[in-house]
Amino acid sequence: YPHSTGATFPKMLRLFALPAAALLLIIIDRFWGGMNSTHANMLAAVAIVLAGIPHGTLDVEIAAAHFGQKGIAGKAMIIASYLGCAAAMVLLWKLIPELALISFLIISIVHFSRDWRGGVDPFLAMMVGWALVALPALASPGDVATIFAALTGNQNGGIIAALLGAASVPAALGSLVFAYWAFSHNDKQSALEVLACIAAALLLPPLIAFAVFFCGLHSPRHMADALRETGTLSFMKKAAIIAAVSALSLGLGVLIFLYQGDIPADMGVIRSAFVLISTLTVPHFILEHILSDKQHA
């Protein structure tokens, strides 16, 4: 479904809220520190989960409306497809965690790039998504290597982090080209958002930087789109669906945390958060691309 530019918020708030938040966090980290503490990272991981889950909770309703499957049987088929995709991702994390991590990174790059395709060349939009995922591995290689090693359960995660960091420079340059293009086409909002997210990726600890983008831009934008896509549903039905799916997703996250083996609690929270988000992202990503192809057909 097409992404709006946040029409539900006042223009000045949309323009400066994210850059101001990123700048404030950078100043706090530089002068007072503490942003890379165990508690800060755990809070960032929890925030990513809490912000990320709701924006995909209405996907079944969106899919049912687009594919003419509003009946119980049709929705059951969609739910079964969703659960199948999610189960496959959980199994991949269990059997081949390196492949699961690489797949999640690639999906994230493509998925995040769609936040910037407001008339720009898709290649430049892809550069932005790539930079948001890869730049933390360049700016904070040790931290990203530690997180990736926890995700894979071995040192192969560190190798993936090193390769990701090495591949980040072209993406960063492409992102700057995108920002210039946006400014020159009177899209100051997109330009400032990209520059703020790139600055956060370079100057903040990885999880804090990701939370700035994911919680401050990506999830709210998708949530607003999903609410508009389901405009025919009543407020109470939307609220009930969001609450129920969120509760089930959090329950899955708790199970992932409890059954992930011998791992320190703080890193266990971070690992569980990313495994859960990746598990939920795969079917959400597939739906988004099916609908995008359908709209351009």
RODO-2510 file (C-alpha; in nm, 4 decimals, decimal comma):
residues 297
     n   res          X          Y          Z
     1     y     0,0000     0,0000     0,0000
     2     p     0,1298     0,3468    -0,0804
     3     h     0,2966     0,5411     0,1981
     4     s     0,1772     0,8901     0,2795
     5     t     0,4090     1,1557     0,4171
     6     g     0,2331     1,1808     0,7503
     7     a    -0,0689     1,3913     0,6681
     8     t    -0,2166     1,3469     1,0157
     9     f     0,0454     1,5713     1,1802
    10     p     0,1098     1,9478     1,1513
    11     k     0,3635     2,0319     0,8826
    12     m     0,6226     2,1886     1,1160
    13     l     0,6029     1,8915     1,3534
    14     r     0,6546     1,6489     1,0658
    15     l     0,9471     1,8530     0,9379
    16     f     1,1492     1,8911     1,2552
    17     a     1,0373     1,6277     1,5087
    18     l     1,2671     1,3471     1,3947
    19     p     1,5777     1,5640     1,3319
    20     a     1,5263     1,7340     1,6701
    21     a     1,4908     1,4005     1,8507
    22     a     1,8015     1,2597     1,6795
    23     l     2,0032     1,5750     1,7600
    24     l     1,8920     1,5683     2,1245
    25     l     1,9939     1,2043     2,1653
    26     i     2,3314     1,2704     1,9997
    27     i     2,3970     1,5640     2,2350
    28     i     2,2968     1,3569     2,5406
    29     d     2,5217     1,0705     2,4301
    30     r     2,8178     1,2990     2,3605
    31     f     2,8006     1,5056     2,6808
    32     w     2,6462     1,2701     2,9352
    33     g     2,6931     0,9234     2,7853
    34     g     2,4990     0,6190     2,8960
    35     m     2,3336     0,5579     2,5604
    36     n     2,5309     0,2379     2,5097
    37     s     2,4631     0,0945     2,8536
    38     t     2,3014    -0,2450     2,9036
    39     h     1,9766    -0,0900     3,0217
    40     a     1,9620     0,1593     2,7330
    41     n     2,0112    -0,1183     2,4788
    42     m     1,7467    -0,3362     2,6410
    43     l     1,5024    -0,0438     2,6469
    44     a     1,5758     0,0281     2,2791
    45     a     1,5097    -0,3373     2,1912
    46     v     1,1795    -0,3348     2,3802
    47     a     1,0813    -0,0034     2,2167
    48     i     1,1541    -0,1496     1,8727
    49     v     0,9243    -0,4447     1,9477
    50     l     0,6452    -0,2321     2,0947
    51     a     0,6593     0,0133     1,8049
    52     g     0,7056    -0,2512     1,5378
    53     i     0,4301    -0,4980     1,6204
    54     p     0,1200    -0,2752     1,5808
    55     h     0,1892    -0,1563     1,2254
    56     g     0,1457    -0,5074     1,0886
    57     t    -0,1523    -0,6106     1,2984
    58     l    -0,4089    -0,5082     1,0358
    59     d    -0,2382    -0,6892     0,7483
    60     v    -0,4964    -0,9692     0,7361
    61     e    -0,7797    -0,7169     0,6992
    62     i    -0,5852    -0,5279     0,4323
    63     a    -0,5087    -0,8475     0,2402
    64     a    -0,8690    -0,9678     0,2689
    65     a    -0,9988    -0,6407     0,1259
    66     h    -0,7525    -0,6324    -0,1643
    67     f    -0,7939    -0,9976    -0,2606
    68     g    -1,1720    -1,0163    -0,2117
    69     q    -1,1400    -1,2689     0,0712
    70     k    -1,3510    -1,1043     0,3415
    71     g    -1,5241    -1,4268     0,4414
    72     i    -1,4124    -1,6518     0,7240
    73     a    -1,2593    -1,9096     0,4873
    74     g    -1,0645    -1,6429     0,2978
    75     k    -0,9283    -1,4819     0,6127
    76     a    -0,8390    -1,8244     0,7528
    77     m    -0,6360    -1,8931     0,4384
    78     i    -0,4557    -1,5595     0,4726
    79     i    -0,3837    -1,6226     0,8405
    80     a    -0,2525    -1,9709     0,7594
    81     s    -0,0216    -1,8207     0,4961
    82     y     0,1026    -1,5638     0,7480
    83     l     0,1662    -1,8288     1,0114
    84     g     0,3465    -2,0456     0,7564
    85     c     0,5843    -1,7631     0,6626
    86     a     0,6467    -1,6785     1,0279
    87     a     0,7084    -2,0436     1,1190
    88     a     0,9541    -2,0804     0,8310
    89     m     1,1531    -1,7821     0,9611
    90     v     1,1601    -1,9198     1,3164
    91     l     1,2808    -2,2547     1,1805
    92     l     1,5497    -2,0800     0,9762
    93     w     1,6789    -1,9031     1,2879
    94     k     1,6915    -2,2407     1,4597
    95     l     1,8638    -2,4357     1,1812
    96     i     2,0749    -2,1839     0,9865
    97     p     2,0901    -1,8586     1,1895
    98     e     2,3491    -1,7046     0,9551
    99     l     2,1128    -1,7389     0,6595
   100     a     1,8264    -1,6068     0,8717
   101     l     2,0318    -1,2983     0,9636
   102     i     2,1431    -1,2313     0,6057
   103     s     1,7853    -1,2769     0,4802
   104     f     1,6551    -1,0389     0,7455
   105     l     1,9143    -0,7754     0,6544
   106     i     1,8289    -0,7940     0,2839
   107     i     1,4542    -0,7837     0,3513
   108     s     1,5034    -0,4868     0,5844
   109     i     1,7023    -0,2927     0,3237
   110     v     1,4334    -0,3410     0,0593
   111     h     1,1474    -0,2855     0,3045
   112     f     1,2939     0,0347     0,4506
   113     s     1,3725     0,1707     0,1061
   114     r     0,9999     0,1870     0,0369
   115     d     0,9705     0,4680     0,2927
   116     w     1,1552     0,6948     0,0491
   117     r     1,0009     0,6137    -0,2902
   118     g     0,8003     0,9322    -0,3272
   119     g     0,8886     0,9914    -0,6908
   120     v     1,2620     0,9325    -0,6559
   121     d     1,4556     0,6742    -0,8544
   122     p     1,4099     0,3379    -0,6747
   123     f     1,7886     0,2883    -0,6791
   124     l     1,8422     0,5983    -0,4634
   125     a     1,5646     0,4889    -0,2294
   126     m     1,7380     0,1518    -0,1998
   127     m     2,0613     0,3298    -0,1081
   128     v     1,8842     0,4923     0,1858
   129     g     1,7465     0,1619     0,3122
   130     w     2,0897     0,0048     0,2698
   131     a     2,2625     0,2871     0,4592
   132     l     2,0199     0,2705     0,7506
   133     v     2,0937    -0,0999     0,7927
   134     a     2,4680    -0,0956     0,7165
   135     l     2,6118     0,2282     0,8586
   136     p     2,5957     0,1218     1,2258
   137     a     2,8266    -0,1691     1,1343
   138     l     3,0782     0,0872     1,0028
   139     a     3,0444     0,3369     1,2872
   140     s     3,0228     0,0841     1,5742
   141     p     3,1757    -0,2384     1,4407
   142     g     3,2356    -0,3963     1,7819
   143     d     2,8808    -0,3388     1,9044
   144     v     2,7206    -0,4693     1,5844
   145     a     2,9540    -0,7714     1,5814
   146     t     2,8477    -0,8524     1,9386
   147     i     2,4780    -0,8269     1,8512
   148     f     2,5160    -1,0343     1,5345
   149     a     2,7201    -1,2973     1,7194
   150     a     2,4378    -1,3255     1,9719
   151     l     2,1860    -1,3586     1,6888
   152     t     2,3773    -1,6361     1,5145
   153     g     2,5104    -1,8011     1,8296
   154     n     2,8667    -1,8038     1,6933
   155     q     3,1409    -1,5813     1,5560
   156     n     2,9985    -1,5937     1,2040
   157     g     2,7790    -1,3059     1,3126
   158     g     3,0912    -1,0926     1,3527
   159     i     3,1996    -1,1793     0,9979
   160     i     2,8574    -1,0745     0,8639
   161     a     2,8847    -0,7479     1,0593
   162     a     3,2296    -0,6766     0,9111
   163     l     3,1067    -0,7410     0,5570
   164     l     2,8029    -0,5211     0,6182
   165     g     3,0185    -0,2353     0,7433
   166     a     3,2537    -0,2640     0,4465
   167     a     2,9581    -0,2373     0,2093
   168     s     2,8073     0,0695     0,3776
   169     v     3,0093     0,3508     0,2157
   170     p     2,8432     0,3422    -0,1302
   171     a     2,5048     0,3405     0,0424
   172     a     2,5968     0,6443     0,2515
   173     l     2,7035     0,8343    -0,0606
   174     g     2,3807     0,7324    -0,2347
   175     s     2,1831     0,8587     0,0641
   176     l     2,3497     1,1992     0,0385
   177     v     2,2584     1,2092    -0,3302
   178     f     1,9014     1,1269    -0,2310
   179     a     1,8990     1,4104     0,0255
   180     y     2,0272     1,6536    -0,2398
   181     w     1,7633     1,5308    -0,4853
   182     a     1,4880     1,5754    -0,2244
   183     f     1,5998     1,9302    -0,1377
   184     s     1,6233     2,0245    -0,5057
   185     h     1,2688     1,8914    -0,5624
   186     n     1,1264     2,0861    -0,2659
   187     d     1,0879     1,7773    -0,0487
   188     k     1,2614     1,9146     0,2604
   189     q     1,0879     1,6637     0,4870
   190     s     1,2400     1,3570     0,3195
   191     a     1,5816     1,5226     0,2999
   192     l     1,5866     1,6147     0,6686
   193     e     1,4574     1,2720     0,7704
   194     v     1,7295     1,0948     0,5734
   195     l     2,0039     1,3208     0,7069
   196     a     1,8763     1,2772     1,0642
   197     c     1,8663     0,8982     1,0338
   198     i     2,2124     0,8871     0,8739
   199     a     2,3538     1,1095     1,1508
   200     a     2,1949     0,8838     1,4130
   201     a     2,3399     0,5728     1,2455
   202     l     2,6885     0,7262     1,2494
   203     l     2,6868     0,8959     1,5905
   204     l     2,4601     0,6906     1,8160
   205     p     2,4950     0,3329     1,9446
   206     p     2,3443     0,0879     1,6923
   207     l     2,0268    -0,0052     1,8768
   208     i     1,9505     0,3558     1,9710
   209     a     2,0088     0,4661     1,6109
   210     f     1,7810     0,1932     1,4774
   211     a     1,5127     0,2844     1,7314
   212     v     1,5253     0,6483     1,6142
   213     f     1,4365     0,5447     1,2595
   214     f     1,2134     0,2471     1,3350
   215     c     1,0125     0,3996     1,6217
   216     g     1,0242     0,7600     1,5059
   217     l     0,9492     0,7206     1,1368
   218     h     0,8977     0,3750     0,9879
   219     s     0,6426     0,2255     1,2266
   220     p     0,4256     0,5375     1,2745
   221     r     0,4155     0,5959     0,8985
   222     h     0,3119     0,2363     0,8270
   223     m     0,0623     0,2411     1,1131
   224     a    -0,1038     0,5526     0,9714
   225     d    -0,1175     0,3890     0,6288
   226     a    -0,2688     0,0693     0,7713
   227     l    -0,5372     0,2646     0,9575
   228     r    -0,6294     0,4463     0,6373
   229     e    -0,6308     0,1219     0,4377
   230     t    -0,8844    -0,0227     0,6825
   231     g    -1,0991     0,2892     0,6903
   232     t    -1,4231     0,0923     0,6502
   233     l    -1,3696    -0,0938     0,9786
   234     s    -1,5051     0,0544     1,2991
   235     f    -1,2671     0,1999     1,5553
   236     m    -1,3559    -0,0697     1,8086
   237     k    -1,2911    -0,3531     1,5637
   238     k    -0,9547    -0,2052     1,4676
   239     a    -0,8605    -0,1629     1,8336
   240     a    -0,9644    -0,5204     1,9145
   241     i    -0,7622    -0,6624     1,6224
   242     i    -0,4551    -0,4551     1,7067
   243     a    -0,4731    -0,5559     2,0739
   244     a    -0,5279    -0,9265     2,0021
   245     v    -0,2549    -0,9614     1,7381
   246     s    -0,0126    -0,7561     1,9487
   247     a    -0,0765    -0,9787     2,2505
   248     l    -0,0190    -1,2946     2,0452
   249     s     0,2986    -1,1504     1,8968
   250     l     0,4327    -1,0524     2,2389
   251     g     0,3497    -1,4017     2,3585
   252     l     0,5607    -1,5425     2,0759
   253     g     0,8406    -1,3073     2,1781
   254     v     0,8279    -1,4377     2,5355
   255     l     0,8491    -1,7970     2,4079
   256     i     1,1488    -1,7073     2,1896
   257     f     1,3165    -1,5503     2,4945
   258     l     1,2478    -1,8494     2,7200
   259     y     1,3633    -2,1149     2,4724
   260     q     1,6743    -1,9606     2,3185
   261     g     1,9302    -2,1477     2,5261
   262     d     2,2089    -2,0293     2,7527
   263     i     2,2545    -1,6585     2,6824
   264     p     2,2864    -1,3583     2,9187
   265     a     1,9505    -1,1960     2,9939
   266     d     2,0375    -0,8566     2,8433
   267     m     2,1580    -1,0038     2,5151
   268     g     1,8679    -1,2487     2,5279
   269     v     1,6225    -0,9592     2,5234
   270     i     1,7989    -0,8068     2,2219
   271     r     1,8177    -1,1391     2,0387
   272     s     1,4512    -1,2180     2,1095
   273     a     1,3475    -0,8731     1,9880
   274     f     1,5198    -0,9112     1,6526
   275     v     1,4152    -1,2709     1,5969
   276     l     1,0550    -1,1711     1,6710
   277     i     1,0648    -0,8622     1,4479
   278     s     1,2178    -1,0623     1,1631
   279     t     0,9556    -1,3345     1,2047
   280     l     0,6752    -1,0801     1,1781
   281     t     0,8456    -0,8811     0,9019
   282     v     0,8642    -1,1629     0,6454
   283     p     0,4860    -1,2013     0,5847
   284     h     0,4375    -0,8232     0,6189
   285     f     0,7095    -0,7670     0,3577
   286     i     0,5592    -1,0232     0,1201
   287     l     0,2134    -0,8652     0,1469
   288     e     0,3506    -0,5170     0,0849
   289     h     0,5238    -0,6275    -0,2343
   290     i     0,2265    -0,8258    -0,3621
   291     l     0,0021    -0,5231    -0,3151
   292     s     0,2603    -0,2914    -0,4705
   293     d     0,2834    -0,5141    -0,7793
   294     k    -0,0953    -0,5352    -0,7897
   295     q    -0,1287    -0,1549    -0,7873
   296     h     0,1266    -0,1126    -1,0670
   297     a    -0,0183    -0,3888    -1,2830
***
